[in-house]
Amino acid sequence: MSKKQSRANTSPLSTNKAPPEMSYSTNVSADVAEVYYELKNSKEKLTLGSFIKKLLCEGINIFQDVRVKEVDEKLKAAEKEIKYPVIKLDFFNSLAMVNKDLILRALKKELNIPDFQLYYKMIETIFDVTQFNYSGEVVLLAPQMMADKEKLWALSLCSSDGQRAEFGQSSVPVVMQAINKIFLYGLALELMGSTLIHSYVGVEYVKTDLHDLYLNREGIPHNAFTYAGTLVICALIISVGMKCMDMSQKFEAYLLYMRNLSFKKKMYFNNTMLLYEKNRSQHMKSIAYFLKAHGCIPNDCNVDSLLDFYYQASAIEVTCEELALMGGTLANNGVNPISGKQIYSKENNRCLLSAMKMYGIYNFSEEFSFNVGLPVKSSITGHILLIIPGIVSFAMYSPLVDEQGISKRGKDFCKALSSENNIHPYDPEQFADLTNFYAKESNELCSIACPLFAAAWKGDLPTLAHLLNSGYQICQKDFSQRTILHVAASIGHLDVVKYLITICPNLIEYKDCMGKTAKDDAVLFCHKAVCHLLDEWGTVKHASEAKESLK
């Protein structure tokens, strides 16, 4: 065969062979090929790096997520062999087949949070703003243990599709304390069923001190989240649900259950907290004997064993990352988003979410339900677990708590999230599209995605001026009551700050929800030129006002 003929046979225009971009192995399914060519024909080349980036942008981390861990292994093995930077179809197919449904949905932006990158930025902004709330006090349950955690502010989220994101010190382990009441309740429901459990504990909200020895009209604890209710739940677990095991096996079984929830190979309890709680156990012991005297717990339940189990369960340590995944199980109808295991039946999962919504944060539950309307559970150590059923869970931790024992930063985050999104069950827009996380537009409350705030953030003065001339109000505020001057000053955009105070000097005195002015933000982020400019204009403004008052 001549060289000329050889070139003709290998040409893309040859009738003997289909063009490379349109031909693929019969082993490649049509949906994989469709996604491949869609990505290949986009502006960004489909390289190894862009493939990883696209998954990361959708909340899927191939380096940590066990569902796609094999993708990382394939990419490492292929790095030395692949001669061309662009991924070929056959190799793309081998990557996609690691977890076809998850990877294709992620690449097509069809996961539960469709534009995860935008959602991430919105959550990050709320997280950054709320970290400046330094009010509240640390409840020193065990002083030697809490001393190094006072300044922590951590947040992690997990969608029902397993999309993950972490902010702050989310990998620091902290004892669960009261947050564990959800999972004790869940295990009891799974072991013994709702009918038996609710013959021992009620499902009603009660506004009283958690330590009070109150029973409802039926002679049982009002709900599973009071101290009395939690002790009854623990008594049922060890005396009925795990009756045939000895105490060491019972706690090991509970740890296994928690490992399945958190998808973690090992879990530990904090021995310091355990001993601290046992040394001050008189009140809990009195509650346990009170319950036994009133027939609220099985007769064969040993009080000392009951308290040991309760203290060990409460002293288990989790990070916000792990707690978010545990909450993701609740958001995903009882199915762990990563392992795919059905931890809770749909009926029991509904019971847990209902309990969290009704009395998850005790005496603040009514107000929280009114303002946010979502299942939540708090702990005096500073944890808050917030669930948006069917969509996502948020686990947050800050030990600065208010007089009700609720994390101040966590509470602020929940309120801001509710304000910025249509997440309240009774929001008129809520049921139109549950996956619509884009911020609400309002004349009075400008969202984070508002073009005006985006221009101020970027320092895009021409766009900002155009928007203001087009009818946008210069005094609009975001969810935290910040103006565009706050935003520009915190970033350090001197030209934008000068323009804004020239046309509206009153912005200098506007305060956000923390009582901070734009100058305070400039000082915080060390923008000296902006501080100097705002000082000068503030002096001129006050002098002008004084002159006017003399007239």
C-alpha positions in Angstrom: 0.0 0.0 0.0 1.4 3.5 -0.9 1.9 6.2 1.6 -0.8 8.2 -0.2 -3.3 5.4 0.2 -2.4 4.9 3.8 -3.0 8.6 4.6 -6.4 8.4 2.8 -7.5 5.5 4.8 -6.7 7.1 8.1 -8.2 10.5 7.2 -11.2 11.6 9.4 -13.1 12.1 6.1 -12.5 8.6 4.9 -15.7 6.6 4.3 -14.0 3.5 5.7 -13.9 4.9 9.3 -16.2 7.2 11.3 -14.7 10.4 12.7 -13.0 9.9 16.0 -15.2 12.3 17.8 -18.3 10.3 16.8 -17.1 6.8 17.2 -16.9 4.9 20.4 -16.7 1.4 21.7 -19.9 -0.6 21.9 -19.1 -1.0 25.6 -19.7 2.7 26.1 -23.4 3.5 27.0 -25.2 6.3 25.2 -25.6 8.4 28.3 -21.8 8.3 29.1 -21.0 9.2 25.5 -23.5 12.1 25.6 -22.0 13.6 28.7 -18.5 13.1 27.3 -19.1 15.0 24.1 -21.0 17.7 25.9 -17.9 18.3 28.1 -15.5 17.9 25.3 -17.2 20.5 23.1 -17.4 23.0 26.0 -14.9 25.9 26.2 -12.8 24.1 28.9 -10.8 21.1 27.6 -11.7 17.8 29.3 -8.4 17.1 30.9 -7.6 15.0 34.0 -7.4 18.3 36.0 -10.7 19.7 34.7 -12.4 16.3 35.4 -11.4 16.4 39.0 -12.3 20.1 39.3 -15.8 19.6 37.9 -16.5 16.9 40.5 -15.0 19.0 43.3 -17.2 22.0 42.3 -20.2 19.7 42.8 -19.2 18.7 46.3 -17.7 15.3 45.3 -14.1 14.9 46.5 -12.5 11.9 44.7 -9.6 12.0 47.3 -12.0 11.4 50.3 -15.3 10.1 49.0 -15.2 6.3 49.1 -17.9 6.1 46.5 -15.5 7.5 43.9 -12.1 6.6 45.5 -11.4 4.3 42.6 -11.4 7.3 40.2 -8.4 8.7 42.1 -6.6 5.4 41.7 -7.3 5.2 38.0 -6.1 8.8 37.4 -2.9 8.1 39.3 -2.3 5.0 37.3 -3.1 6.7 34.0 -0.9 9.8 34.6 2.2 8.1 33.3 0.5 6.4 30.4 -1.7 9.1 29.0 0.3 10.9 26.2 -2.4 13.5 25.5 -3.8 16.0 28.0 -7.4 15.5 26.7 -9.2 12.5 28.1 -10.3 10.0 25.5 -13.8 8.5 25.5 -12.8 5.0 26.6 -10.9 6.3 29.5 -13.7 8.7 30.4 -16.1 5.7 30.4 -13.8 3.7 32.7 -13.9 6.7 35.2 -17.6 7.1 34.9 -18.3 3.4 35.5 -16.7 3.6 39.0 -20.1 5.1 40.1 -22.0 5.9 36.9 -25.1 7.4 38.5 -23.3 9.7 40.9 -20.6 10.9 38.5 -22.9 11.6 35.5 -25.4 13.4 37.7 -22.6 15.5 39.1 -21.1 16.4 35.7 -24.6 17.3 34.5 -25.3 19.4 37.6 -28.2 17.2 38.6 -27.4 16.4 42.2 -29.6 17.6 45.0 -27.8 20.9 45.2 -27.5 21.6 41.5 -25.2 24.6 41.5 -23.1 23.6 44.5 -20.4 26.2 43.8 -22.9 29.1 44.1 -24.4 27.5 47.2 -20.9 27.0 48.7 -20.1 30.7 48.3 -23.4 31.7 49.9 -22.8 29.4 52.9 -19.2 30.6 53.2 -20.3 34.3 53.3 -22.8 33.6 56.1 -20.1 31.6 58.0 -17.6 34.4 57.7 -20.1 37.0 58.9 -21.3 35.0 61.9 -17.8 34.3 63.1 -17.5 37.9 64.3 -20.2 37.3 67.0 -18.1 37.0 70.1 -21.0 37.2 72.6 -22.0 34.3 74.8 -20.1 32.2 77.3 -18.4 28.8 77.3 -20.1 26.3 79.6 -17.1 24.6 81.2 -18.4 21.1 81.7 -14.9 19.9 82.1 -12.6 22.9 82.3 -9.4 21.0 81.4 -11.1 19.7 78.2 -12.8 22.9 77.0 -9.9 25.3 77.5 -8.4 24.9 74.0 -11.8 25.0 72.2 -13.2 28.4 73.2 -12.4 30.2 69.9 -13.6 27.4 67.6 -16.2 28.0 64.9 -16.8 25.1 62.6 -19.4 24.1 60.0 -19.9 21.2 57.8 -22.7 20.3 55.4 -23.7 17.0 53.7 -26.5 16.8 51.1 -28.7 13.8 50.7 -26.6 13.0 47.6 -23.4 13.1 49.7 -22.1 16.4 48.5 -19.8 17.7 51.2 -18.3 21.0 52.3 -16.3 22.1 55.4 -15.7 25.5 56.9 -13.4 26.5 59.8 -12.0 23.9 62.2 -14.5 21.2 61.2 -12.1 18.3 61.8 -11.7 19.0 65.5 -13.4 16.2 67.6 -15.8 17.4 70.4 -18.0 15.4 72.8 -21.6 15.0 71.6 -23.4 15.5 74.9 -27.1 16.3 74.3 -26.7 16.0 70.5 -26.4 12.3 71.0 -30.1 12.1 72.2 -31.2 12.0 68.6 -29.2 8.9 67.9 -30.1 7.1 71.1 -33.8 7.8 70.3 -33.2 6.5 66.7 -31.6 3.3 67.9 -34.4 2.6 70.3 -37.0 3.1 67.6 -35.1 0.7 65.3 -34.7 -1.9 68.0 -38.1 -1.9 69.5 -40.5 0.0 67.3 -42.4 3.2 67.7 -45.4 1.7 69.6 -43.3 0.3 72.4 -41.0 3.3 72.7 -43.9 5.8 72.9 -45.6 3.8 75.6 -42.6 4.7 77.8 -41.9 8.3 76.6 -44.3 10.9 75.2 -44.0 13.1 72.2 -45.1 16.5 73.6 -43.2 19.7 74.1 -42.8 20.9 77.7 -41.5 24.3 78.7 -39.6 23.5 81.9 -36.2 23.0 83.3 -34.6 19.9 81.9 -33.6 18.8 85.4 -37.1 19.0 86.8 -38.7 15.7 87.8 -41.9 16.0 85.8 -44.0 13.3 84.2 -47.0 13.9 81.9 -50.6 13.0 82.6 -49.9 9.4 81.6 -47.1 9.1 84.1 -44.2 9.0 81.6 -41.6 11.6 80.6 -42.9 14.2 78.2 -40.4 13.4 75.4 -37.2 11.6 74.6 -35.0 14.7 74.8 -35.5 15.6 78.4 -33.0 14.1 80.9 -35.8 11.8 82.2 -36.8 10.8 78.6 -33.2 10.1 77.6 -32.7 7.9 80.6 -35.8 5.9 79.8 -34.6 5.5 76.2 -31.2 4.2 77.5 -32.9 1.9 79.9 -35.0 0.4 77.1 -32.0 -0.1 74.9 -29.9 -2.0 77.5 -32.8 -3.9 79.2 -35.0 -4.7 76.2 -33.3 -4.0 72.9 -29.9 -5.5 73.9 -31.1 -7.8 76.7 -28.9 -10.8 75.8 -25.6 -8.9 75.8 -23.4 -8.0 78.7 -22.6 -4.3 79.3 -19.3 -4.2 77.3 -21.1 -5.8 74.3 -23.9 -3.3 74.6 -21.7 -0.3 74.4 -19.6 -2.0 71.6 -22.9 -2.5 69.7 -23.8 1.1 70.2 -20.4 2.2 68.9 -20.9 0.0 65.8 -24.2 1.7 65.2 -22.6 5.1 65.5 -19.8 4.0 63.1 -22.4 3.0 60.6 -24.0 6.5 60.9 -20.7 8.4 60.6 -19.1 6.0 58.2 -16.1 5.9 60.4 -14.0 2.9 61.2 -13.3 3.9 64.8 -15.1 6.1 67.3 -13.9 7.0 70.8 -15.4 8.5 73.9 -13.6 11.2 75.9 -12.5 9.6 79.2 -12.0 13.0 80.8 -15.6 14.0 80.2 -16.8 10.5 81.2 -15.1 10.8 84.6 -16.1 14.4 85.1 -19.8 13.5 84.5 -19.7 10.4 86.8 -18.2 12.5 89.6 -21.2 14.9 89.5 -23.8 12.3 88.9 -26.0 12.7 92.0 -28.8 14.6 90.2 -28.9 12.1 87.3 -28.9 9.3 89.8 -31.9 10.9 91.6 -33.8 11.1 88.3 -33.0 7.5 87.5 -34.3 6.3 90.9 -37.4 8.6 90.5 -38.2 7.0 87.2 -37.7 3.5 88.6 -39.9 4.3 91.6 -42.7 5.4 89.2 -42.4 2.3 87.0 -41.0 4.3 84.0 -38.1 1.9 83.4 -38.0 -1.9 83.4 -37.7 -3.5 86.8 -34.6 -5.4 85.9 -32.7 -2.3 84.8 -29.7 -1.6 87.0 -29.4 2.1 87.7 -25.6 2.1 87.8 -25.4 0.3 84.5 -28.0 2.6 83.0 -26.0 5.7 84.0 -22.7 4.2 82.8 -24.3 3.6 79.4 -25.7 7.1 79.3 -22.4 8.8 80.2 -20.4 6.7 77.8 -22.8 7.5 74.9 -22.8 11.2 75.8 -19.0 11.3 75.9 -18.5 10.0 72.3 -16.5 12.4 70.3 -17.4 13.5 66.7 -16.2 16.2 64.3 -18.5 18.5 62.5 -17.7 16.5 59.3 -18.9 13.3 60.9 -21.9 14.9 62.5 -23.0 16.4 59.2 -22.9 12.9 57.6 -25.0 11.6 60.4 -27.4 14.4 59.8 -27.3 13.6 56.1 -28.8 10.2 56.9 -31.7 12.0 58.6 -32.0 14.3 55.5 -32.0 11.3 53.2 -34.9 9.4 54.6 -32.8 7.3 56.9 -30.3 6.2 54.3 -26.6 7.0 54.8 -25.7 9.1 51.7 -22.2 7.6 51.5 -22.6 4.0 52.4 -26.1 3.6 51.1 -27.2 1.7 54.2 -30.7 2.1 55.5 -30.0 3.1 59.1 -33.6 4.2 59.9 -36.9 3.1 58.4 -38.8 6.0 56.8 -41.3 5.9 59.6 -38.7 6.1 62.3 -36.8 8.8 60.4 -40.0 10.9 60.3 -40.3 10.4 64.1 -36.8 11.7 64.6 -37.3 14.8 62.4 -40.6 15.6 64.1 -39.1 15.3 67.5 -36.2 17.6 66.5 -38.6 20.2 65.1 -41.0 20.2 68.2 -38.5 20.2 71.1 -34.9 19.8 69.7 -33.7 23.0 71.4 -35.9 22.8 74.4 -37.3 26.2 75.6 -36.2 28.0 72.4 -37.9 25.4 70.2 -41.1 27.4 69.7 -39.4 30.6 68.6 -37.0 28.7 66.4 -39.8 26.7 64.8 -41.7 30.0 64.2 -38.6 31.7 62.6 -36.9 28.8 60.8 -39.4 26.0 60.9 -36.9 23.1 60.4 -35.7 20.1 62.5 -32.8 21.1 64.7 -31.0 19.8 67.8 -28.6 21.7 70.0 -26.1 20.8 72.8 -24.8 22.9 75.7 -21.3 22.1 74.4 -22.0 24.3 71.4 -23.2 21.8 68.7 -26.2 22.5 66.5 -27.5 20.0 63.9 -29.9 21.5 61.3 -31.8 19.4 58.8 -33.5 20.5 55.6 -35.4 17.2 54.9 -34.7 15.6 51.6 -31.9 18.1 50.8 -29.1 18.8 53.2 -27.9 18.8 56.8 -25.7 21.3 58.6 -23.5 20.5 61.6 -22.0 23.5 63.4 -20.0 24.0 66.5 -19.1 27.0 68.6 -18.8 26.8 72.4 -20.0 30.4 72.9 -23.6 29.8 74.1 -26.4 32.0 75.3 -28.4 31.8 78.5 -30.4 28.9 77.1 -27.3 26.9 76.3 -27.5 27.4 72.5 -24.5 28.3 70.3 -24.8 32.0 69.5 -23.0 31.7 66.2 -25.0 28.6 65.3 -28.2 30.3 66.0 -27.2 33.3 64.0 -26.2 31.0 61.1 -29.6 29.3 61.1 -31.5 32.5 61.1 -29.3 34.0 58.3 -29.7 30.8 56.2 -33.5 30.9 56.6 -33.6 34.6 55.8 -31.4 34.1 52.7 -33.2 31.0 51.3 -36.7 29.8 50.9 -36.3 27.0 53.5 -39.2 27.6 55.9 -41.9 25.0 55.3 -44.5 27.7 55.1 -42.7 30.0 52.8 -45.0 30.4 49.8 -42.1 29.7 47.4 -40.8 26.6 49.3 -42.9 23.9 47.6 -42.5 25.4 44.1 -38.9 24.0 43.8 -37.3 22.4 46.9 -33.9 22.5 45.2 -34.0 26.2 44.4 -31.3 27.6 46.7 -30.9 30.8 44.8 -31.4 33.8 47.1 -34.7 35.7 47.3 -34.9 39.0 45.6 -36.4 41.9 47.6 -36.4 45.6 47.5 -35.6 45.8 51.2 -33.3 42.8 51.5 -30.7 42.4 48.9 -29.4 38.8 48.5 -25.8 37.8 48.4 -26.3 37.1 44.7 -27.6 40.6 44.1 -25.7 42.3 41.2 -25.3 45.4 43.3 -23.5 43.5 46.1 -21.5 41.4 43.6 -20.2 44.6 41.9 -19.2 46.0 45.3 -17.5 42.8 46.2 -15.5 42.7 42.9 -14.7 46.4 43.0 -16.4 46.8 39.6 -17.1 50.6 39.8 -18.6 51.0 36.3 -21.1 48.2 36.8 -21.9 49.5 40.3 -22.5 53.0 39.0 -24.7 51.7 36.1 -26.8 49.6 38.5 -27.4 52.6 40.8 -28.3 54.8 37.8 -30.7 52.0 36.7 -32.8 52.2 39.8 -31.1 50.0 42.4 -31.3 51.6 45.9 -27.9 52.5 47.4 -29.2 51.7 50.9 -30.1 48.1 50.3 -29.0 45.6 52.9 -28.2 41.9 52.9 -29.3 39.3 55.4 -26.8 40.6 58.1 -27.9 44.2 57.5 -24.7 45.1 55.7 -24.7 47.8 53.0 -22.6 47.8 49.8 -20.3 50.2 51.6 -19.6 47.5 54.3 -18.7 45.1 51.5 -16.4 47.5 49.6 -14.7 48.6 52.8 -14.1 45.0 54.1 -12.4 44.1 50.7 -10.5 47.4 50.5 -11.9 48.8 47.2 -10.9 52.4 47.9 -12.3 53.9 44.6 -15.7 52.2 45.3 -15.8 53.5 48.9 -15.0 57.0 47.7 -17.7 56.9 45.1 -20.4 55.6 47.5 -19.7 58.1 50.3 -19.6 60.9 47.7 -23.1 60.3 46.6 -24.5 59.1 49.9 -22.4 60.2 53.0 -25.1 58.8 55.4 -23.9 55.2 54.5 -20.9 55.9 56.8 -23.2 55.6 59.9 -25.1 52.5 58.8 -24.6 49.6 61.2 -25.0 45.9 60.5 -26.7 43.3 62.8 -23.5 43.2 65.0 -23.6 47.0 65.4 -20.5 47.4 63.1 -20.0 50.3 60.6 -18.2 50.1 57.3 -15.2 51.7 59.0 -15.2 48.9 61.6 -14.9 46.4 58.8 -12.1 48.3 57.2 -10.2 48.3 60.5 -10.9 44.6 61.0 -9.3 43.7 57.6 -6.5 46.3 58.0 -7.4 48.5 55.0 -5.7 51.7 56.3 -6.4 53.9 53.2 -10.1 53.1 53.5 -10.1 53.8 57.2 -8.4 57.2 56.6 -10.9 58.1 53.9 -13.9 57.2 56.0 -12.5 59.2 59.0 -12.0 62.2 56.8 -15.6 62.0 55.4 -17.0 61.4 58.8 -15.3 64.5 60.1 -16.6 66.6 57.1 -20.1 65.2 57.5 -20.3 66.0 61.2 -18.9 69.5 60.7 -21.5 70.1 57.9 -24.3 68.9 60.2 -23.1 71.1 63.0 -22.9 74.1 60.7 -26.5 73.4 59.5 -27.8 73.2 63.1 -26.3 76.6 63.9 -28.3 78.1 61.0 
